[in-house]
């Protein structure tokens, strides 16, 4: 009686365990076949050059970058003036 038991000691005969293993293998194979039928193959790879777009940068305008007292009042106004205090 002990010779028919599985090695793991779950109380199942070795034949039943083998049958379950074969069924799970068939299920796995059929699932893999279904995946292949549904999804086929992977999509083509996209090259790095196709994903990146390079645009030239316009040169800096030095006149716009210089300090101007009048422009600084527009850009950096006082919080007290904004609140009306």
C-alpha positions as CSV (number, residue, x, y, z in Angstrom):
1,X,0.0,0.0,0.0
2,X,2.8,2.4,0.8
3,X,4.5,1.7,-2.6
4,X,1.5,3.2,-4.4
5,X,1.6,6.4,-2.4
6,X,3.3,9.4,-3.8
7,X,6.7,10.4,-2.6
8,X,5.4,13.7,-1.2
9,X,3.1,11.9,1.1
10,X,-0.2,13.5,0.2
11,X,-2.0,10.3,0.2
12,X,-2.6,10.1,-3.6
13,X,-1.5,7.1,-5.6
14,X,1.4,7.8,-8.0
15,X,-0.7,7.1,-11.0
16,X,-3.2,9.8,-10.2
17,X,-0.4,12.3,-9.6
18,X,1.1,11.4,-13.0
19,X,-2.3,11.7,-14.7
20,X,-2.7,15.2,-13.2
21,X,0.8,16.2,-14.3
22,X,0.0,15.1,-17.9
23,X,-3.3,17.0,-17.8
24,X,-1.6,20.1,-16.5
25,X,1.0,19.8,-19.3
26,X,-1.7,19.5,-21.9
27,X,-3.5,22.5,-20.4
28,X,-0.2,24.5,-20.4
29,X,0.4,23.5,-24.1
30,X,-3.1,24.4,-25.1
31,X,-2.8,27.7,-23.3
32,X,0.4,28.5,-25.1
33,X,-1.1,27.6,-28.4
34,X,-4.1,29.8,-27.7
35,X,-1.7,32.7,-26.8
36,X,0.3,32.2,-30.0
37,X,-3.0,32.1,-32.1
38,X,-4.3,35.3,-30.4
39,X,-1.2,37.4,-30.2
40,X,1.0,35.9,-32.9
41,X,4.4,37.5,-32.7
42,X,5.8,40.5,-31.0
43,X,5.5,43.8,-32.9
44,X,8.5,45.1,-34.8
45,X,11.0,47.0,-32.8
46,X,11.0,50.8,-33.1
47,X,14.4,52.2,-33.8
48,X,15.8,54.9,-31.5
49,X,16.2,57.3,-34.4
50,X,12.4,57.0,-35.1
51,X,11.5,57.8,-31.4
52,X,13.7,60.9,-31.1
53,X,13.2,64.2,-32.8
54,X,16.0,66.7,-32.9
55,X,15.2,70.4,-33.5
56,X,17.8,73.2,-33.8
57,X,17.9,75.7,-31.0
58,X,17.7,79.4,-31.9
59,X,20.6,81.5,-30.8
60,X,20.3,83.6,-27.6
61,X,19.2,87.2,-27.8
62,X,21.8,89.1,-25.7
63,X,19.7,92.3,-25.8
64,X,16.7,90.5,-24.1
65,X,19.0,88.9,-21.5
66,X,20.5,92.2,-20.2
67,X,19.1,93.8,-17.1
68,X,16.5,96.5,-17.4
69,X,15.1,98.3,-14.4
70,X,11.8,98.9,-16.1
71,X,11.3,95.3,-17.1
72,X,12.3,94.1,-13.6
73,X,9.4,96.0,-12.1
74,X,7.0,94.2,-14.5
75,X,8.4,90.8,-13.8
76,X,9.1,91.0,-10.1
77,X,6.3,93.1,-8.6
78,X,6.0,93.6,-4.9
79,X,3.5,91.3,-3.1
80,X,2.2,94.3,-1.1
81,X,1.3,96.1,-4.3
82,X,-0.4,93.0,-5.6
83,X,-2.5,92.7,-2.5
84,X,-3.4,96.4,-2.5
85,X,-1.7,97.2,0.8
